[in-house]
Amino acid sequence: MFSATEPRISESVEMYESLGMEVLLEDIETENDEDCNECVNGFEDTIKVIYTRPKRVE
């Protein structure tokens, strides 16, 4: 898990998917962390949290 903005979001999604990983993007949540609000203030709509995991084999 890590957070990024464009163009790193698209680059990361492409790279992880090419490696056979599942990728999930979520908006960053800062409501419960006052310290975190300071560093993302004004960029909340552009920062995404990127989660990855190996694709499940069925």
Secondary structure, DSSP 8 states (H G I E B T S, - for coil): -EEE-TTHHHHHHHHHHHTTEEEEEEE---TT-HHHHHHHTT-TTT-EEEEEEE----
